[in-house]
Amino acid sequence: MCGIIGYIGDKRPEKILIEGLKKLEYRGYDSAGIALFNNEVQIIKSLGKISNLEDKINNTDLIDSNIGIAHTRWATHGEPSEVNAHPHRIGHITLVHNGIIENAKELKEDLQEKGVKFNTNTDTEVIAGLIDYYYKGNTKEAIEKAIKDLKGSYALAIINDEEDKLYAVRCESPLILGIGDNEYFVTSDIGAILPYTNKYVLLGKDEIVTLTKNDYVIEKDDIKVYREVEESTLTLEDTSLNGYDHYMMKEINEEPVLVDNLVKKYINNLDKLPDLSKYKNIHIVGCGSAYYAGMIGKNLFEDDGIKVECDVASEYRYRNIVYDKDTLVILISQSGETADTIAAMRKANGDQVDTLAIVNVESSTIERECTYSVLIEAGKEIAVATTKAFILQVLILSLLSYKINQDDKYIEDIKKLPQQLKVLLDKTGYYKKLADSIYKHEDVFFIGRKIDYAISMEGSLKLKEVSYIHSDSYQAGELKHGTISLVKEGTIVFAIVTDDEIRDKTISNLEEVISRGAKPIYVGNVDVDYEDKIVIPRVHKKLQPILAVPPLQMIAYFVALKRGCDIDKPKNLAKSVTVE
Ligand code: G6P
């Protein structure tokens, strides 16, 4: 994973790089580092968040430079430590890396035999060693040779201490070239450079960009590549907190408006959405919350009479799947860059099966490579725990399902959603009260059946990822085959009950745990007698999850707040998982 940024221009780079890293922190945050260059290379690294690096930089005499590279890390090879933090330097070459080199061990042994000395266990240092080994006066040539030896994924920003230049290259991991006035940037994400420019160029696989203060050239295998300059519509406001204490809360509160926008865009223009009725089989694939959105989609499309399977991408990519004719594979991903989901997509594309991307980030790998794509238009999502993107993924799945089987009640209800969401989100006092009763617990369970089970999985994930409370979700009927033995006096059990067809069954299962001491929290669309309950409006079945999940997001937020957790950047996680 990790985030990288590089700068070359008239300004001093340190502030630009630090501010940029803060915007990239969602990509990993166990250590960070910066390298500045002016005749000599100055490297500063620190463990932990970017603020630690910033403090260190503020207390260091910096060289006067106009070229710099920086990195925020999510450890893959080598524990999080200052020495393993990027940038890494061998000989003339200093670089930062996002990705993972699978043949690092062999390359390292080979280089060691040739006399190259290494200081760390990182795969990144091996790349620096390799480029330096090939460097005989022409850096671009050395990079070209080195990347031919690399197996895996990389986005690299590279400095050679013999030149006032910046180099960059990518394969699998994202990297864009930002075009400013007499200054250039390379970065994993446009959000990191928005204060300076919204103009950017997408770099293709193994295209090497050489940057000087006044110019840039992109080359692949010695041939110049011309790529269009694009303009991002993202604004600085999208990346600011706008008065909220956390991005997670800001993003949850954006849900009503974003839902309204998408509804308005599609409800009378269903022809803008792909027609799924022509497929006999649908496979839905994603990771984390995107997978749970997929599980909701599975329930929707099955009700439409289509055979559906849903799997996590890390499993799907390695399964032996014999695709039937008329199969569509739907890839759900906020970032459009999740390594396993990309691999799953390429597996289906390789088998000539139609693929549909449901993604947030335009021009991301998944968006570009799928046969069809629908953007969820969530705007920038910064909190590591996804909230608004999940809701919009579900909304798109719901609209796709409605397109297969249309009825008037759906149209009536979908128009009410934004207002209903707003009312639900405004009940913060109640969510805080529930959070007060939850935050000291060490185990929380969620139960539901069918679509309610899918909802419960997302509720449970949200709670555990931001509050670090152990939480699990179970099919309500399965609980008594083992997990019920964990239920004791006071155990909190959330029951999700929105599906009328199986309401009574889930309620019976809830009663089973209550009679063993559990404290229930009911989330459903029919008012009940339980003390702790979130009663959501009754809407069309295909829309019900869009109202059931936001209260669970709110509760997770307030529990994490009570426990003093780092809500937007939970430990060990990263927003964009670009490694396997
Ligand atoms: C990470 C994030 C999750 C996200 C998952 C899939 O684990 O922390 O919030 O659901 O990746 O990411 P994607 O960008 O593919 O939706």
Residues whose N, C-alpha, C, O or C-beta is under 5 A from the ligand:
A	BS01	G6P	C287 G288 S289 A290 I332 S333 Q334 S335 G336 T338 V384 A385 T386 A574 K575 V577
